Amino acid sequence: MGWLSKIFKGSSHSITEGHSHRNYGEDPHCYAPSTSGDLRLEQENEDIDRAIALSLLEENQKGENVIDKESQVEEDEQLARAIQESLNLESPPRQGTAHTYQHFPVIQFPEGYRICAGCNNEIGHGRFLNCLDVFWHPECFRCHACHQPITDIEFSTSENRPYHKSCYREHYHPKCDVCKHFIPSNHGGLIEYRAHPFWVQKYCPSHEHDGTPRCCSCERMEPQDTAYVALDDGRKLCLECLDSAIMDTNECQPLYLDIQEFYESIHMKLEQQIPLLLVERQALNEARDGEKNGYYHMPETRGLCLSEEQTVTTILRRPRFGSGNQAMNIITEPYKLTRRCDVTAILILYGLPRLLTGTILAHEMMHGWMRLQGFRTLSPDVEEGICQVIAHWWLISQLKSSKKVTPTSSSSAAGTSKKGTGPKFDKKLGEFFKHQIETDASPVYGDGFRAGQHAVQKYGLGRTLDHIRRTGRFPY
């Protein structure tokens, strides 16, 4: 052992050199040589004790280095983490001196240790957020709508993007298109609303029962901040449908001529002139009640082909619209229908847009054409179904022609046919009327149309009409 060699050398000089490291902070002058025997013996004993202590200390340090190696590594890692968190932190100022800073060795972390999802830069040291499974600088965690930092404890997300709760509500919570308020949640906490199947107009369920009016043409509900036009027979008309509405009998004559030309183009010319009259809802209902034959689309009848002699009140001049969009000064006159053939008149409800008026007129003219051609009395689904097929044809021809003609005017002035000149909304309105025919759920008008359309597509219009004349049924 190393400490034995130090004992048997016995040299005070050697022992003094062994303590030159000052491990214990001792003063080296206390070990100077002495001429006294007792002092020498005492000094040698002290030197031996010190040599033994020194050697034991060296052996102990070697053993600890082996035993505590793993624990030292763990302590070093903890120290490194503590140093990392303490970097760049300012120490408290000392009395009478300028600010001082604690200095620590800089520990290099790997690139991308914490990357901010907002700015894509390394976050480094200081405060950070861990939201949506990524890291953020606090100032980079911003609302996707208003782009302002989110400092609230709670926030909303959509498609993994953060929003202020108020911004999320404004952007994603549906608003009612009628009252313009947020649609309330039901008792189960779910947002429940109604929507028009074509226009996708969203509204609170309560508006179906609170008397909110609908447009008699496009069926959209009246928004509370937009006043619909009130017709004198109780109907309401939205401003878009009003733009192309036909209001009196004279104004409808050019459209009547257009549809007569359409019938001639499909080789179904009407040989006799049938009077066409635009009437109010009450006059139409009275005429329907006086007709012995016929099947009527409920709950609202908008056109009739009459065969009975009766007197009908027709609209002679279109109304003016006063305060509150109320129809005023409408002028009517009685018109006596006389039988000159099997058809006495065609009646159409006034105040409907051109494309809807024409679709109804094309339907009713088909009733007149079959009566003039001597068709037998048909079942409602066959007669109404083939009339809807012809109305559908005419409407499609109008939609196709509107694609070829640049819209120039949305005026509904009398004496113009307005063929292909409607604005963009008119085309959308025509698509809606086409959608209504194709999706009608009634057994007579809906199922009858689909059966008639299938027959015409398979056999052609001429053969289908011949089969109906002979059998009273659609060919299959």
C-alpha positions in Angstrom: 0.0 0.0 0.0 1.1 3.5 -0.7 0.8 4.7 2.9 3.4 2.1 4.2 6.1 3.5 1.9 5.5 6.9 3.4 5.9 5.5 6.9 9.2 3.6 6.5 11.0 6.4 4.6 10.9 8.5 7.8 12.1 11.6 6.0 10.4 14.8 7.1 11.2 16.2 3.8 9.3 13.5 2.0 6.3 13.9 4.2 6.3 17.6 3.7 6.3 17.2 -0.1 3.3 14.8 0.2 1.1 17.6 1.6 2.1 20.2 -1.0 -1.4 19.8 -2.6 -3.0 21.6 0.4 -6.1 19.3 0.2 -7.1 20.4 3.7 -5.9 24.0 3.5 -3.0 23.5 6.0 0.0 25.9 6.4 3.3 24.0 5.2 5.6 25.9 7.8 4.4 23.9 10.7 6.2 20.8 9.2 9.7 22.3 9.2 12.7 20.1 10.6 13.5 20.2 14.4 16.7 19.2 16.4 14.8 18.0 19.5 14.3 14.2 19.8 10.9 14.4 21.5 9.8 16.8 19.0 11.1 14.7 16.2 9.3 11.6 17.5 6.1 13.6 17.9 6.5 15.0 14.5 7.1 11.6 13.0 4.0 10.2 14.7 2.0 13.1 13.2 3.6 12.5 9.8 2.6 8.8 10.0 -1.0 9.7 10.9 -1.2 12.2 8.1 0.3 9.7 5.6 -2.2 7.1 6.6 -5.1 9.6 6.3 -3.8 10.8 2.9 -3.5 7.2 1.6 -6.9 6.3 2.9 -8.4 9.3 1.2 -6.9 8.4 -2.2 -8.2 4.8 -1.9 -11.6 6.1 -0.9 -11.8 8.4 -3.9 -10.9 5.6 -6.3 -13.6 3.4 -4.9 -16.2 6.1 -5.1 -15.3 6.8 -8.7 -16.2 3.2 -9.6 -19.3 2.8 -7.4 -20.9 6.2 -8.1 -20.2 6.5 -11.8 -23.8 5.9 -12.9 -25.3 8.1 -10.3 -22.8 10.9 -11.2 -24.0 10.7 -14.9 -27.6 11.1 -13.7 -26.6 14.1 -11.5 -24.8 15.7 -14.4 -27.9 15.4 -16.6 -30.1 17.0 -14.0 -27.5 19.8 -13.6 -27.5 20.4 -17.3 -31.3 20.7 -17.4 -31.2 23.1 -14.5 -28.5 25.2 -16.2 -30.6 25.2 -19.4 -33.7 26.6 -17.6 -31.5 29.2 -15.9 -29.8 30.6 -18.9 -30.3 34.3 -19.6 -32.0 34.8 -16.3 -31.1 38.1 -14.6 -29.9 37.9 -11.0 -31.3 40.4 -8.5 -29.3 43.7 -8.4 -26.8 44.1 -5.6 -26.9 47.2 -3.3 -25.0 50.1 -4.9 -24.0 48.2 -8.1 -25.3 47.8 -11.6 -27.4 44.7 -12.6 -25.3 41.6 -12.7 -26.1 38.3 -14.5 -25.4 34.7 -13.6 -23.0 33.1 -16.1 -23.4 29.4 -17.0 -21.8 27.4 -19.7 -24.0 27.3 -22.9 -25.4 23.8 -23.6 -26.2 23.2 -27.3 -29.5 21.4 -27.8 -30.2 19.7 -31.1 -31.9 21.8 -33.9 -35.7 21.5 -33.9 -35.8 20.7 -30.2 -39.0 22.8 -30.0 -40.2 24.4 -33.2 -43.0 26.9 -33.1 -46.0 25.9 -35.2 -46.7 29.5 -35.9 -43.4 31.0 -37.1 -41.5 27.7 -37.7 -38.6 29.0 -35.7 -36.9 27.3 -32.7 -38.5 28.3 -29.5 -35.4 28.2 -27.4 -35.8 29.4 -23.8 -38.6 31.1 -22.0 -42.4 30.6 -22.0 -44.1 28.4 -24.6 -47.4 26.7 -25.2 -48.2 23.1 -26.0 -51.5 23.1 -27.8 -53.0 20.9 -30.5 -50.0 18.5 -30.0 -47.4 21.1 -31.1 -45.4 24.0 -29.5 -46.0 27.7 -29.9 -44.6 31.0 -28.9 -47.4 32.6 -26.8 -47.5 35.5 -29.3 -47.7 33.0 -32.3 -50.8 31.2 -31.0 -53.3 33.2 -33.0 -56.9 32.9 -34.0 -57.3 31.7 -37.5 -60.2 34.2 -38.1 -59.1 37.5 -36.6 -55.3 36.7 -36.5 -55.0 38.1 -32.9 -53.2 36.1 -30.1 -55.4 33.8 -28.1 -54.9 34.5 -24.4 -58.1 32.9 -23.1 -58.0 29.7 -21.2 -60.5 28.1 -23.5 -60.5 28.2 -27.3 -62.3 26.4 -30.2 -60.8 24.5 -33.1 -61.9 23.6 -36.6 -59.8 21.5 -38.9 -57.1 21.6 -36.3 -57.0 25.4 -36.4 -57.4 27.5 -33.2 -60.1 30.2 -32.9 -61.3 32.5 -30.2 -64.6 31.1 -29.0 -66.4 34.3 -30.2 -64.7 34.1 -33.6 -65.6 30.5 -34.0 -69.3 31.2 -33.1 -69.3 34.0 -35.7 -67.9 31.9 -38.5 -69.3 28.4 -37.8 -72.4 28.8 -35.6 -75.3 29.0 -38.2 -77.4 32.2 -38.3 -81.0 32.3 -39.2 -81.6 33.8 -42.6 -85.0 35.1 -41.4 -84.3 36.7 -38.0 -80.5 37.0 -38.5 -79.8 35.7 -35.0 -77.7 32.6 -34.1 -79.9 29.5 -34.4 -80.5 28.3 -30.8 -79.7 24.9 -29.5 -82.4 22.4 -28.7 -83.0 20.7 -25.4 -80.3 18.2 -26.2 -77.7 20.8 -26.8 -77.7 20.3 -30.5 -78.1 23.1 -33.1 -81.4 22.3 -35.0 -82.6 24.3 -38.0 -84.6 24.0 -41.1 -83.3 24.5 -44.6 -85.0 24.8 -48.0 -84.1 21.8 -50.2 -83.2 24.0 -53.2 -82.3 27.5 -51.9 -80.6 26.1 -48.7 -82.2 29.0 -46.8 -81.5 28.2 -43.1 -84.0 29.3 -40.5 -85.1 28.7 -36.9 -87.7 25.9 -36.5 -90.0 28.4 -34.8 -90.5 30.4 -38.0 -92.6 27.6 -39.5 -95.3 28.3 -36.9 -94.9 32.1 -36.1 -96.6 33.3 -39.3 -93.5 34.2 -41.3 -94.7 34.5 -44.9 -93.1 32.8 -47.9 -92.8 34.0 -51.5 -95.6 32.6 -53.5 -93.2 32.0 -56.4 -89.8 30.7 -55.0 -91.1 29.6 -51.6 -88.3 31.4 -49.7 -89.2 32.8 -46.2 -89.4 36.6 -45.8 -86.3 37.9 -43.9 -87.3 40.3 -41.1 -85.0 43.0 -42.6 -86.5 42.8 -46.1 -90.2 43.5 -46.9 -91.8 41.3 -49.6 -94.4 42.8 -51.9 -98.0 42.2 -50.6 -100.4 41.4 -53.4 -104.0 42.3 -52.9 -105.2 38.6 -52.8 -103.0 37.9 -49.7 -100.0 36.5 -51.4 -96.5 37.8 -51.0 -93.8 38.1 -53.6 -90.1 38.5 -53.0 -88.3 41.4 -54.8 -86.3 39.1 -57.1 -89.4 37.3 -58.3 -91.2 40.7 -58.7 -88.5 41.8 -61.1 -89.8 39.5 -63.9 -93.4 39.1 -62.7 -96.3 39.3 -65.2 -99.1 41.4 -63.7 -102.0 41.6 -66.2 -103.6 39.9 -69.1 -102.2 42.2 -71.8 -98.6 41.8 -70.5 -98.9 38.0 -70.8 -99.9 37.9 -74.5 -96.3 38.0 -75.9 -95.5 35.0 -73.7 -98.6 33.2 -74.9 -97.4 33.7 -78.5 -94.0 32.3 -77.6 -95.5 29.1 -76.2 -97.8 28.7 -79.2 -94.7 28.8 -81.4 -93.1 26.1 -79.1 -96.1 23.9 -79.6 -95.8 24.3 -83.4 -92.1 23.3 -83.2 -93.1 19.9 -81.7 -95.9 19.5 -84.3 -98.7 20.1 -81.8 -100.3 23.3 -83.2 -103.4 24.5 -81.6 -106.0 24.9 -84.4 -108.3 27.2 -82.4 -107.4 30.3 -80.4 -108.1 29.8 -76.7 -108.6 33.0 -74.6 -105.9 33.6 -72.0 -106.8 35.5 -68.8 -104.7 36.5 -65.8 -106.7 36.5 -62.6 -106.5 36.9 -58.8 -106.5 33.9 -56.5 -110.2 34.4 -55.5 -111.3 34.4 -59.1 -109.3 31.3 -60.0 -110.7 29.4 -57.0 -114.3 30.4 -58.0 -113.7 29.3 -61.5 -112.3 26.0 -60.3 -115.3 25.4 -58.2 -117.6 26.0 -61.2 -115.7 23.5 -63.4 -117.2 20.0 -63.4 -114.2 18.2 -64.6 -110.5 18.3 -63.9 -107.9 17.6 -61.2 -106.2 20.4 -59.4 -102.9 20.8 -57.7 -103.4 21.5 -54.0 -103.0 23.4 -51.8 -102.5 26.2 -54.4 -104.0 26.1 -57.8 -102.2 28.4 -60.2 -103.7 27.6 -63.6 -106.9 26.2 -65.1 -108.1 25.0 -68.5 -111.8 25.6 -68.5 -114.5 23.9 -70.5 -117.6 25.4 -68.9 -119.3 28.6 -69.7 -119.0 31.1 -66.9 -118.0 34.7 -66.1 -114.5 35.3 -64.8 -113.0 38.4 -63.4 -109.7 39.2 -65.1 -107.0 41.8 -64.4 -107.2 44.5 -67.0 -104.3 46.7 -65.7 -101.3 45.9 -63.4 -101.4 47.3 -59.9 -99.1 50.0 -58.5 -97.2 49.4 -55.4 -97.5 52.0 -52.6 -96.1 52.3 -49.1 -95.0 49.1 -47.5 -94.9 47.4 -51.0 -98.6 47.0 -51.0 -100.4 46.5 -54.3 -102.8 49.4 -55.1 -105.3 50.5 -57.8 -105.6 47.2 -59.5 -108.3 47.3 -62.2 -110.4 44.3 -63.1 -113.3 43.5 -65.4 -115.7 40.6 -65.9 -115.1 38.4 -68.9 -118.0 36.1 -70.0 -116.7 32.7 -71.4 -118.8 31.3 -74.2 -118.5 27.8 -75.6 -117.1 27.8 -79.1 -115.2 24.6 -78.7 -114.3 22.1 -75.9 -112.1 24.7 -74.2 -113.5 28.1 -73.1 -110.4 29.7 -71.6 -107.1 29.3 -69.8 -106.7 31.1 -66.5 -103.3 31.8 -64.9 -102.7 33.4 -61.5 -101.3 36.9 -61.9 -98.1 38.2 -60.3 -95.8 35.2 -61.0 -92.4 35.5 -62.7 -92.2 34.9 -66.5 -90.7 31.4 -66.3 -93.2 30.2 -63.8 -96.1 31.8 -65.7 -94.9 30.2 -68.9 -94.5 26.8 -67.3 -98.1 26.9 -65.9 -99.3 28.1 -69.3 -97.5 25.3 -71.2 -99.1 22.8 -68.9 -102.6 24.2 -69.3 -102.3 24.5 -73.1 -101.6 20.7 -73.2 -104.9 20.1 -71.5 -106.5 22.3 -74.2 -104.7 20.6 -77.0 -105.8 17.1 -75.9 -109.4 18.2 -75.6 -109.4 19.8 -79.0 -107.9 16.6 -80.4 -110.7 14.5 -78.9 -108.7 12.5 -76.3 -110.9 10.4 -74.1 -111.2 11.3 -70.4 -107.9 10.1 -68.8 -106.9 9.1 -65.4 -105.4 12.1 -63.5 -101.9 10.7 -63.3 -101.8 10.2 -67.1 -103.3 13.5 -68.1 -101.5 15.6 -65.5 -98.3 13.6 -66.1 -98.1 14.3 -69.9 -99.0 17.9 -69.3 -96.0 18.2 -66.9 -93.8 16.6 -69.5 -94.6 19.3 -72.0 -94.2 22.1 -69.4 -90.8 20.6 -68.4 -89.8 20.6 -72.1 -90.7 24.2 -72.6 -88.8 25.2 -69.4 -85.7 23.4 -70.5 -85.8 25.2 -73.9 -85.9 28.5 -72.0 -83.0 27.6 -69.8 -81.0 26.5 -72.9 -81.8 29.7 -74.8 -80.7 31.8 -71.8 -77.2 30.4 -72.1 -76.9 31.6 -75.7 -78.2 35.1 -75.1 -76.4 37.7 -72.9 -78.8 39.2 -70.3 -79.6 42.8 -71.2 -82.5 43.7 -69.1 -84.5 42.5 -66.1 -87.4 44.8 -66.9 -90.9 43.3 -67.0 -92.4 46.0 -69.3 -95.5 45.1 -71.2 -95.1 44.0 -74.8 -91.8 42.3 -74.4 -91.4 38.5 -74.3 -88.2 38.7 -72.4 -87.1 35.4 -73.9 -83.5 34.7 -72.8 -83.0 38.2 -71.4 -83.5 37.5 -67.7 -80.8 38.2 -65.1 -78.7 35.5 -63.4 -81.4 35.1 -60.8 -84.0 34.2 -63.5 -81.9 31.3 -64.5 -81.6 30.1 -60.9 -85.4 30.6 -60.6 -85.9 28.5 -63.7 -83.7 25.7 -62.3 -85.9 25.8 -59.1 -89.1 25.4 -61.1 -87.5 22.5 -63.0 -86.4 21.0 -59.7 -90.0 21.3 -58.4 -91.4 19.3 -61.4 -88.8 16.6 -61.2 -89.0 16.1 -57.4 -92.8 16.5 -57.0 -93.9 13.8 -54.5 -97.6 13.7 -55.4 -98.9 10.5 -57.0 -100.6 12.5 -59.8 -98.2 15.3 -60.7 -95.0 13.7 -59.5 -95.3 10.0 -60.3 -97.4 10.9 -63.4 -94.6 13.2 -64.7 -91.9 10.5 -64.2 -93.9 7.8 -65.9 -94.7 10.1 -68.8 -91.1 11.2 -69.1 -89.9 7.6 -69.2 -92.4 6.8 -71.9 -91.4 9.8 -74.1 -87.7 9.1 -73.7 -88.2 5.4 -74.7 -90.8 5.7 -77.5 -90.9 9.4 -78.5 -93.6 12.0 -78.0 -95.7 11.0 -81.1 -95.9 7.3 -80.3 -96.6 8.0 -76.6 -99.5 10.3 -77.5 -100.9 7.7 -79.9 -100.8 5.1 -77.2 -102.5 7.4 -74.7 -105.2 8.1 -77.3 -105.9 4.4 -77.9 -105.5 3.0 -74.4 -105.6 5.8 -72.0 -102.3 4.7 -70.4 -98.6 5.3 -70.9 -96.7 2.8 -72.9 -94.2 0.7 -71.0 
